[in-house]
Amino acid sequence: MLIATYDKLLVVVSLLVAILASYTALDMAERINTTSNQHPRVARFWLTGGAIAMGVGIWSMHFIGMLAFRLPIALGYDAWITAVSLLIAIATSGFALWIVTRRDLPLRRLFGSALLMGVGIAGMHYTGMAAMRMQPGIDYDVALFVVSVFIAIAASAAALWIAFSLRKNTPHVKAARAGASVVMGVAIVGMHYTGMAAASFPSGSVCMSAREGVGIGWLAILIIVVTLAVLTIALLTSVLDARLESRTAKLARSLAEANEELTQMVLHDHLTKLPNRTLLEDRLTQAINKAARSNGHFALMFMDLDGFKAINDSLGHHVGDRLLVEVARRLTATTRAHDTVARLGGDEFVILVDLTLPDDAMPVAEKLVEAVNQPFCVGEHELRVSASIGIAIYPEDGNTRHDLVINADAAMYHTKRAGRNGYNFFEPSMNANAHHQLQWLQDLRVALERKQFRLVYQPKFSLPDGPVLGAEALLRWQHPERGLVGPDEFIGLAERSGLIIPIGAWVLDEACRQMHEWLTLGYADWKIAVNLSAVQFADPHLLEVVRGALERHQLPPQSLTLEVTESTAMHDTEASLLTLQKIADLGVEISIDDFGTGYSSLLYLKRLPANELKIDRGFVRDLSDGTEDAAIVSAIVALGRTLNLRIVAEGVETERQQQFLASVGCDALQGYLRGRPMAPDLFLQTMREQHKSAA
């Protein structure tokens, strides 16, 4: 018998190649599994490439092991038989990868596949040994031969199960694959060297491929270089593709999240996260289509919060916003999951309720009113508001979005006019008021274009019997059909529609023009007062409008007084202070109007750059010694004195009121007692006559 030896270095190299081939196979199984569902063609590419890489790896491990084998005779290998063994390795590897990427791997399939794969690997090994073409032939120990085949089958079963288990990219899978690769590599090497141990070579044996076949030295270099290159390229390709897929998946997730966030922003209210007007319109369209197909009903409920404005004005936007969030949560909790609660803006909510019968809307509305009536705890405040709801039923009250919205809105305003804190179903008579509002709005726009507005002037007098200090400009609307209309009838609508901004700019410009005219006539000690609405005060262009009016009419800033209501000045106090200070920096005087009706903080009041306090007419109406109103007026005058402010009382209509105000130290008065609002020509004539009679 010829005595065989092994090159230890090549044995170690064969083990490392087996481990690397095993890891590559496991990694390829993941790539195939990942792409099989979404990209079948790409999966077939990975299967083909994986089969080649894994087959070359197993085959090269076998031949490196063969190259490590030494006999005291010259050895070589037949090229064609060696190529057949490589094809067997590739085919076996392809079959293995195909098996482990199936959806499931039952025991029957596992054992059957392991048998075929084990036989294939054993066939590769013994075909490779046959490539030596020994004469006489190689003798095999039957027991060791059977053991080697069994090891090949067992190793195949283990490899298949491990590859199937680790085919998904889960946490810590890389470490698990590394450990599994070592196990699989040792098993494959164990099969190879068991098969080698089963072979014996009689004395005098000759290797027929030593002269005609491929030499050992050249084959060793070729196999090692090609194998490492193939495995490295395959592994790097797999890793890079996995990273690219991971980054693509991350990008896709980021895009999906961004798209979801954008959708949320576009379709939902940013404060309450409820559906906004856009999403509500879509839901309303869907509800109409569904109800039309099934002859069903649904209710559109318009809700407005009663008392919210007072809370917002007195406690600030931050408290008002938190209250709106709490209201939204309560409304959502009160309604069913398939109903829609939306916020249109401000304190307006819309509830879309699916109904079996039209009368089913009544208990829903009652629950909503009751839910809003319960106190809200916002920070340290216990707040109370109520709900005014208007209900329109499809199809009885409209079969289009526009009709339902208009009619529900009309029903809501009817609830407000009827006393608030409740609900009303739409009735056709309510539309008259809605159409009235729309007509007023259209008329307001026409009035602005056709210059139908007029200013009248109510004089201010120094107390007790002093001269005229100037006038307050008051707006009137010369309506072509309704005659002279007072501001109480249209200012609210102008504010809600935003028309108050251009109307207010016209008032300011006209008042400055008139004051400049009086200045040229010699009335340099007069001042003109103009009211600013809350909407005007919040306009970011207010300062430019004031400066432009002054410059356009060359009016000294000290001749202009801007009147701001107490609640407006106290709303968002820091922003108000900044705006008022900018106005004061122009040289324009500031008057706090309707003082005593709001919730002023003395801390902020003393910081306001104001020149004047106007006592609300509500405190002046019932003035007499010893009354509560008299005490309030006395306190306001004392407060104004302390803060170095002029005190003006408005709504003075009797001598008794004038005498009391003079006695407590009020600086000036304004009211029907001394002068009603008048057109500019009549104002000038009246003031001249009063001056002559006083002289």
C-alpha positions in Angstrom: 0.0 0.0 0.0 1.1 3.5 -0.8 1.4 5.7 2.4 -0.6 9.0 2.0 0.3 12.3 3.7 -1.4 15.7 3.8 -0.1 19.3 3.5 -1.3 20.9 6.7 -1.5 24.4 5.3 -3.7 23.3 2.4 -5.9 21.4 4.8 -6.4 24.6 6.8 -7.0 26.5 3.5 -9.7 23.9 2.5 -11.5 24.3 5.8 -11.5 28.2 5.5 -12.8 27.9 1.9 -15.5 25.5 3.1 -16.5 28.1 5.8 -16.4 31.0 3.3 -18.5 29.0 0.8 -21.0 28.1 3.5 -21.4 31.8 4.6 -21.8 32.9 0.9 -24.5 30.2 0.5 -26.4 31.5 3.5 -26.1 35.1 2.4 -27.2 34.2 -1.1 -30.3 32.4 0.4 -31.3 35.7 2.0 -30.9 37.6 -1.3 -33.0 35.1 -3.2 -35.7 35.0 -0.5 -35.8 38.8 -0.3 -36.2 39.4 -4.0 -38.3 36.3 -4.9 -41.7 37.9 -4.2 -41.2 41.4 -5.6 -38.7 40.7 -8.4 -38.8 37.1 -9.7 -36.3 37.7 -12.5 -33.8 39.2 -10.1 -34.4 36.2 -7.8 -33.5 33.9 -10.7 -30.3 35.8 -11.3 -29.3 35.5 -7.6 -30.2 31.8 -7.7 -27.9 31.2 -10.7 -25.1 33.3 -9.3 -25.5 31.7 -5.9 -25.4 28.2 -7.3 -22.2 29.0 -9.2 -20.5 30.7 -6.2 -21.6 28.0 -3.8 -20.7 25.2 -6.2 -17.3 26.6 -7.0 -16.7 27.0 -3.2 -17.6 23.4 -2.3 -15.8 22.0 -5.3 -12.7 24.1 -4.7 -12.7 23.0 -1.0 -12.8 19.4 -2.3 -9.9 20.0 -4.7 -7.8 21.9 -2.3 -8.2 19.0 0.0 -7.2 16.7 -2.9 -4.2 18.9 -3.5 -3.3 18.6 0.2 -3.2 14.8 -0.4 0.3 13.5 -1.0 1.4 10.0 -2.4 5.0 8.9 -3.1 4.1 9.0 -6.8 3.4 11.8 -9.3 -0.3 12.9 -9.3 -2.4 14.8 -11.7 -6.1 15.3 -12.6 -8.1 14.7 -15.8 -9.5 18.1 -16.9 -12.8 16.8 -18.3 -13.6 14.6 -15.3 -12.6 17.5 -13.0 -15.0 19.8 -14.9 -17.8 17.2 -14.5 -17.3 17.2 -10.8 -17.5 21.0 -10.8 -20.8 20.9 -12.7 -22.2 18.3 -10.2 -21.2 20.8 -7.4 -22.9 23.7 -9.1 -26.1 21.7 -9.8 -26.2 20.4 -6.3 -25.8 23.9 -4.9 -28.5 25.3 -7.2 -30.9 22.6 -6.0 -30.0 23.4 -2.3 -30.6 27.2 -2.7 -33.9 26.5 -4.5 -35.1 24.3 -1.7 -34.2 26.7 1.1 -36.0 29.6 -0.6 -39.4 27.8 -0.7 -42.2 29.2 1.5 -41.9 26.2 3.9 -39.6 23.3 4.5 -41.5 20.3 6.0 -39.5 17.3 7.3 -40.3 15.1 4.4 -39.0 17.7 1.9 -36.0 18.4 4.2 -35.0 14.7 4.3 -35.6 14.0 0.6 -33.6 17.1 -0.4 -30.8 16.2 2.0 -30.6 12.8 0.5 -30.3 14.2 -3.1 -27.9 16.9 -2.0 -25.8 14.5 0.0 -25.6 12.0 -2.9 -24.7 15.0 -5.2 -21.8 16.1 -2.9 -20.6 12.5 -2.5 -20.8 12.1 -6.3 -18.8 15.3 -6.8 -16.1 14.0 -4.4 -15.8 10.6 -5.8 -15.9 11.9 -9.4 -13.1 14.3 -8.5 -11.1 11.4 -7.1 -11.8 9.4 -10.3 -10.1 12.3 -12.2 -6.7 10.9 -11.0 -7.3 7.8 -13.2 -5.3 5.5 -10.9 -4.0 2.2 -12.3 -4.8 -0.2 -10.7 -8.0 1.5 -9.4 -8.6 3.0 -6.0 -9.7 0.5 -3.3 -12.4 1.9 -1.0 -13.2 0.8 2.5 -17.0 0.0 2.3 -17.7 1.1 5.9 -15.8 4.4 5.6 -17.4 4.9 2.1 -20.9 4.5 3.6 -19.9 6.8 6.6 -18.7 9.5 4.2 -22.0 9.4 2.2 -24.0 9.5 5.4 -21.9 12.5 6.6 -22.6 14.2 3.3 -26.4 13.6 3.7 -26.4 14.7 7.4 -24.3 17.7 6.5 -26.7 18.5 3.7 -29.7 18.2 6.0 -28.0 20.5 8.6 -27.0 23.0 5.9 -30.5 23.1 4.4 -32.2 23.6 7.8 -29.7 26.3 8.8 -30.0 28.1 5.5 -33.8 28.0 5.6 -33.8 29.3 9.2 -31.4 32.1 8.6 -32.7 33.2 5.2 -34.4 36.3 6.6 -32.6 39.5 7.6 -33.4 39.6 11.3 -31.5 41.1 14.2 -28.2 39.3 15.0 -28.6 37.2 11.8 -25.0 38.0 10.7 -23.5 36.5 13.8 -25.7 33.5 13.6 -24.7 33.0 10.0 -21.0 33.2 10.9 -21.4 30.5 13.6 -23.5 28.3 11.2 -20.9 28.7 8.5 -18.3 27.2 10.8 -20.5 24.2 11.6 -21.4 23.7 7.9 -17.7 24.1 6.9 -16.5 21.5 9.4 -19.2 19.1 8.3 -18.3 19.4 4.6 -14.6 19.0 5.4 -15.4 16.1 7.6 -17.2 14.4 4.8 -14.3 15.0 2.4 -11.6 13.7 4.6 -13.7 10.7 5.6 -14.0 9.9 1.9 -10.2 10.3 1.5 -9.7 8.0 4.5 -11.9 5.4 2.8 -9.5 5.3 -0.2 -6.4 3.1 -0.3 -3.8 2.9 -3.1 -2.1 -0.5 -3.8 1.7 -0.6 -4.1 2.8 0.1 -7.7 -0.2 2.3 -8.4 0.3 4.8 -11.2 -1.7 8.1 -11.7 -2.5 8.1 -15.5 -3.4 11.8 -15.3 0.0 12.8 -14.0 1.3 13.2 -17.5 -1.8 14.0 -19.6 -3.9 15.9 -17.0 -3.5 19.1 -15.1 -0.5 19.5 -12.8 -0.9 19.8 -9.1 1.1 23.1 -8.7 -0.7 25.0 -11.4 -4.1 23.6 -10.4 -3.5 24.6 -6.8 -2.8 28.2 -7.7 -5.7 28.4 -10.2 -8.3 26.8 -7.8 -7.3 29.0 -4.9 -7.2 32.3 -6.9 -10.4 31.6 -8.8 -12.3 30.3 -5.8 -11.4 33.2 -3.6 -12.2 35.6 -6.4 -15.6 34.0 -7.1 -16.6 33.8 -3.5 -15.3 37.3 -2.7 -17.1 38.8 -5.6 -20.3 36.9 -4.8 -20.2 37.9 -1.2 -19.4 41.5 -1.9 -22.1 41.7 -4.5 -24.6 40.3 -2.0 -23.5 42.6 0.8 -23.5 45.7 -1.4 -26.9 44.7 -2.8 -28.2 44.2 0.7 -27.0 47.6 1.8 -28.4 49.2 -1.3 -31.7 47.4 -0.6 -31.6 48.5 3.0 -30.9 52.1 2.0 -33.7 51.9 -0.6 -36.0 50.5 2.0 -35.0 53.3 4.4 -35.6 55.9 1.6 -38.9 54.3 0.8 -39.9 54.4 4.5 -38.8 58.0 4.8 -40.7 58.9 1.7 -43.8 57.0 3.0 -43.5 58.8 6.3 -43.0 62.2 4.6 -45.9 61.5 2.4 -48.0 60.4 5.4 -47.0 63.5 7.3 -47.7 65.7 4.2 -51.1 64.1 3.8 -51.7 64.6 7.5 -50.8 68.3 7.2 -52.8 68.8 4.0 -55.9 67.0 5.2 -55.9 67.6 9.0 -56.1 70.6 11.3 -52.6 71.3 12.7 -53.9 72.1 16.2 -56.5 69.4 16.9 -55.4 66.8 14.3 -59.0 66.5 13.2 -60.0 66.4 9.5 -59.9 69.9 8.0 -62.2 71.4 5.4 -60.5 69.6 2.5 -60.9 66.2 4.0 -64.4 67.0 5.2 -65.5 67.8 1.7 -64.2 64.5 0.5 -65.9 62.6 3.3 -69.1 64.5 2.6 -69.0 63.6 -1.0 -68.5 59.9 -0.1 -71.4 60.1 2.4 -73.7 61.6 -0.3 -72.7 58.9 -2.8 -73.2 56.1 -0.3 -76.6 57.5 0.9 -77.8 58.0 -2.7 -77.0 54.4 -3.6 -78.7 52.9 -0.5 -81.5 55.5 0.0 -80.0 56.2 3.4 -79.7 59.3 5.6 -76.9 61.2 7.4 -76.7 64.4 9.4 -74.4 67.3 8.9 -74.0 69.2 12.2 -72.4 72.6 12.4 -71.1 73.4 15.9 -69.9 76.8 17.2 -68.6 77.2 20.8 -70.4 79.8 22.9 -68.2 81.8 25.2 -65.0 80.8 23.6 -64.1 84.3 22.4 -64.2 85.7 25.9 -61.8 82.9 27.2 -59.5 83.4 24.2 -59.5 87.2 24.7 -59.0 87.2 28.5 -56.7 84.2 29.0 -54.8 84.3 25.7 -54.4 82.2 22.6 -52.4 79.5 24.3 -55.3 78.7 26.7 -57.8 79.0 23.9 -55.8 76.5 21.7 -55.6 74.0 24.6 -59.3 74.3 25.1 -60.0 73.6 21.4 -57.8 70.5 21.7 -59.8 69.3 24.7 -63.1 70.0 22.9 -61.9 68.0 19.9 -61.0 65.0 22.1 -64.4 65.1 23.8 -66.3 65.3 20.5 -64.3 62.4 19.1 -64.9 60.3 22.2 -68.7 61.1 22.0 -69.1 60.1 18.4 -68.7 56.7 16.7 -65.5 55.6 14.9 -67.1 55.8 11.5 -68.5 59.3 12.1 -66.4 62.3 11.1 -65.5 65.2 13.5 -63.8 68.0 11.6 -62.6 71.5 12.5 -63.1 74.3 10.0 -61.1 76.9 11.9 -61.5 79.0 15.0 -64.1 77.5 17.2 -66.2 76.0 14.4 -66.6 72.2 14.2 -68.5 70.0 11.8 -69.8 66.5 12.7 -70.8 64.1 10.0 -73.1 61.4 11.4 -74.4 58.3 9.7 -78.1 57.7 10.5 -80.6 54.9 10.2 -83.6 57.3 10.5 -83.5 61.1 10.4 -84.7 61.3 14.0 -81.6 59.5 15.1 -79.7 62.8 14.8 -81.5 64.2 17.9 -79.9 62.0 20.6 -76.5 62.5 18.9 -76.9 66.3 19.1 -78.0 66.0 22.7 -74.9 64.0 23.6 -72.7 66.6 21.9 -74.2 69.5 23.7 -74.0 67.7 27.0 -70.4 66.7 26.4 -69.4 70.3 25.7 -71.3 71.6 28.7 -69.1 69.7 31.1 -66.3 71.9 32.6 -62.8 71.7 31.0 -59.7 71.7 33.1 -57.0 73.5 31.1 -53.9 74.0 33.3 -55.0 75.7 36.5 -58.2 77.0 34.8 -61.6 75.4 35.0 -63.3 76.6 31.8 -66.9 76.4 30.7 -68.3 76.8 27.2 -71.4 75.6 25.5 -72.3 74.5 22.0 -74.7 75.9 19.4 -75.5 73.2 16.8 -77.3 73.4 13.5 -78.4 70.2 11.8 -79.1 69.4 8.1 -80.3 66.0 7.1 -79.6 64.3 3.8 -81.5 64.3 1.5 -84.4 66.2 3.1 -82.3 69.4 3.7 -80.2 69.2 0.6 -78.6 66.7 -1.8 -75.4 68.6 -2.6 -72.5 69.5 -0.4 -73.2 73.2 -0.9 -76.8 73.0 0.2 -76.1 70.9 3.2 -73.3 73.1 4.4 -75.3 76.3 3.9 -78.4 74.9 5.6 -76.6 73.5 8.6 -74.8 76.8 9.0 -78.2 78.6 8.9 -79.6 76.3 11.5 -76.6 76.9 13.8 -77.0 80.7 13.6 -80.7 80.2 14.4 -79.6 78.3 17.5 -77.3 81.2 18.5 -80.1 83.8 18.0 -82.5 81.6 20.0 -80.3 81.7 23.1 -77.4 79.4 22.3 -76.4 76.1 24.2 -78.6 73.8 22.1 -79.4 72.6 18.7 -81.9 73.2 15.9 -82.8 71.2 12.8 -82.8 73.2 9.6 -86.1 74.8 8.4 -86.5 76.6 5.1 -87.4 79.8 6.8 -83.8 79.9 8.2 -82.4 80.3 4.7 -83.9 83.8 4.5 -81.4 85.0 7.1 -78.5 83.2 5.4 -79.4 84.8 2.1 -79.7 88.1 3.9 -76.1 87.7 5.2 -74.8 86.9 1.8 -76.6 89.9 0.2 -75.2 92.2 2.9 -71.7 90.8 2.2 -72.1 91.5 -1.5 -73.5 95.0 -0.8 -70.4 95.7 1.4 -68.1 94.9 -1.4 -70.0 97.2 -3.7 -70.1 99.9 -1.0 -66.3 99.8 -0.9 -65.9 100.0 -4.6 -68.6 102.8 -5.0 -67.5 104.9 -2.0 -70.8 104.6 -0.2 -69.2 104.9 3.3 -69.3 108.2 5.2 -67.7 109.5 8.3 -69.5 111.5 11.0 -67.7 113.1 13.9 -68.7 113.2 17.5 -67.0 116.0 19.5 -65.0 115.5 22.7 -65.2 118.2 25.3 -62.9 119.1 28.2 -64.6 119.0 31.7 -66.2 120.8 33.3 -67.1 123.3 30.6 -64.0 123.4 28.6 -63.4 123.8 24.9 -63.6 121.1 22.1 -60.7 118.8 22.2 -61.4 117.2 18.9 -63.6 114.5 17.5 -64.1 110.7 17.1 -64.6 109.6 13.6 -67.6 107.2 13.3 -68.4 105.1 10.3 -71.8 105.1 8.5 -72.9 103.3 5.3 -75.1 105.3 2.9 -76.9 102.2 1.5 -78.7 103.0 -1.8 -81.9 101.1 -0.6 -81.8 101.0 3.2 -80.5 104.6 3.7 -78.0 105.5 6.4 -76.8 102.2 8.1 -75.0 102.3 11.5 -71.9 100.2 12.1 -73.7 97.8 14.5 -75.4 96.3 11.5 -72.4 95.5 9.3 -69.1 95.7 11.3 -69.4 92.1 12.5 -70.0 90.8 9.0 -67.1 93.0 7.7 -64.8 91.5 10.4 -65.8 87.9 9.7 -65.3 88.4 5.9 -62.0 90.3 6.2 -63.5 93.4 4.5 -62.8 95.4 7.7 -59.2 95.7 6.6 -59.8 97.8 3.5 -62.8 99.5 5.1 -60.6 100.4 8.1 -57.8 101.7 5.9 -60.4 104.0 4.2 -61.7 105.3 7.5 -58.1 106.1 8.7 -57.3 107.8 5.4 -60.5 109.9 5.4 -60.2 110.9 9.0 -56.6 112.1 8.5 -57.7 114.0 5.4 -60.5 115.7 7.4 -58.2 116.5 10.3 -55.7 118.1 8.0 -58.4 120.3 6.5 -59.3 121.5 10.1 -55.6 122.1 10.8 -55.4 124.4 7.8 -58.4 126.3 9.3 -56.5 126.9 12.5 -57.7 124.2 14.8 -54.2 123.0 15.7 -55.2 121.9 19.2 -57.8 119.4 18.0 -57.2 115.6 17.7 -59.0 113.1 15.6 -59.7 109.7 17.1 -60.2 106.5 15.0 -61.3 103.1 16.2 -59.3 100.0 15.4 -61.1 96.7 15.2 -59.4 93.6 16.6 -58.9 92.3 13.0 -57.2 95.6 12.0 -55.0 95.5 15.1 -53.8 92.0 14.2 -53.1 93.1 10.6 -49.3 92.9 10.0 -49.5 95.9 7.6 -51.2 98.2 10.2 -48.1 100.3 10.8 -47.6 101.0 7.1 -51.3 101.9 6.7 -51.1 104.4 9.6 -47.7 105.9 8.4 -49.0 106.1 4.8 -52.2 108.0 5.9 -50.2 110.5 7.9 -47.7 111.1 5.2 -50.3 111.3 2.4 -52.2 114.1 4.2 -49.1 115.7 5.9 -50.8 115.3 9.3 -48.7 115.6 12.5 -48.8 112.3 14.3 -49.8 113.9 17.6 -53.1 115.0 15.9 -54.2 111.4 15.5 -55.4 109.1 18.3 -56.1 105.4 17.7 -58.6 103.8 19.9 -58.1 100.1 20.8 -60.6 98.2 23.0 -59.4 96.8 26.3 -60.0 93.2 25.3 -58.0 93.7 22.0 -55.1 95.3 23.8 -55.0 92.5 26.4 -55.2 89.7 23.8 -51.8 88.2 23.3 -50.4 90.9 25.5 -46.7 90.6 24.4 -47.6 91.0 20.7 -50.1 93.8 21.6 -47.4 95.7 23.6 -45.0 95.4 20.6 -47.7 96.7 18.1 -48.8 99.6 20.4 -45.2 100.6 21.0 -44.5 100.8 17.3 -47.6 103.0 16.9 -46.5 105.2 19.8 -43.0 105.5 18.3 -44.7 107.2 15.3 -45.9 109.9 17.6 -49.6 108.7 17.4 -51.5 108.7 20.7 -53.2 105.6 21.9 -56.6 105.4 23.7 -57.8 102.3 25.5 -61.5 102.1 24.7 -64.4 100.5 26.6 -62.2 100.4 29.7 -63.6 98.3 32.6 -65.4 95.7 30.4 -62.5 93.4 30.0 -60.1 91.6 32.2 -57.1 93.9 32.3 -54.0 93.0 34.3 -52.5 96.1 36.0 -49.1 94.6 35.4 -49.7 94.8 31.6 -51.8 98.0 31.7 -49.0 100.0 33.2 -46.7 98.8 30.4 -49.0 99.9 27.7 -47.8 103.1 25.9 -51.3 104.6 26.2 -52.2 108.2 26.6 -55.9 107.9 27.4 -58.5 105.6 29.0 -62.1 105.8 27.8 -64.7 104.7 30.4 -67.3 102.5 28.8 -70.8 104.0 28.4 -72.2 101.1 30.4 -70.8 102.5 33.6 -71.9 106.1 32.7 -75.5 105.3 32.0 -76.7 104.8 35.6 -74.2 107.1 37.4 -75.3 108.6 40.7 -73.7 108.9 44.1 -73.4 105.7 46.0 -74.1 103.3 43.1 -71.8 100.5 42.1 -71.1 102.1 38.7 -70.1 105.4 40.5 -67.6 103.4 42.6 -66.2 101.8 39.5 -65.9 105.1 37.6 -64.2 106.7 40.6 -61.7 103.8 40.7 -61.0 104.0 37.0 -60.3 107.8 37.3 -58.0 107.3 40.2 -56.2 104.5 38.4 -55.8 106.7 35.3 -54.4 109.5 37.4 -51.9 107.2 38.9 -50.8 106.0 35.5 -50.7 109.6 34.1 -53.5 108.9 31.6 -56.3 111.2 30.4 -59.7 109.9 31.3 -62.5 110.3 28.8 -66.1 109.2 29.6 -68.3 108.3 26.6 -72.1 108.1 26.5 -72.7 111.2 28.6 -76.3 112.2 28.1 -77.4 114.1 31.3 -76.2 117.1 33.3 -76.1 114.9 36.4 -73.7 112.5 34.7 -71.5 115.4 33.6 -71.4 116.9 37.1 -70.5 113.6 38.7 -67.7 113.0 36.2 -66.3 116.5 36.8 -66.4 116.0 40.5 -64.3 112.8 40.4 -61.7 114.4 38.2 -62.6 113.0 34.7 -60.7 115.0 32.0 -63.2 114.9 29.1 -66.5 113.6 28.0 -68.2 112.5 24.8 -71.9 112.0 24.4 -75.3 113.3 23.2 -75.4 115.9 26.0 -72.8 118.1 24.3 -72.8 116.8 20.7 -74.2 114.1 18.5 -72.2 112.6 15.6 -72.3 115.1 12.7 -71.2 115.5 9.1 -67.9 117.4 8.9 -69.5 120.7 7.7 -72.2 120.6 10.4 -69.5 119.7 13.0 -67.4 122.7 12.2 -70.4 125.1 12.1 -71.7 123.7 15.5 -68.3 124.0 17.2 -67.9 127.6 15.9 -71.3 128.5 17.3 -70.6 126.9 20.7 -67.3 128.8 20.8 -69.0 132.1 20.1 -71.7 131.5 22.7 -69.1 130.5 25.3 -67.1 133.7 24.6 
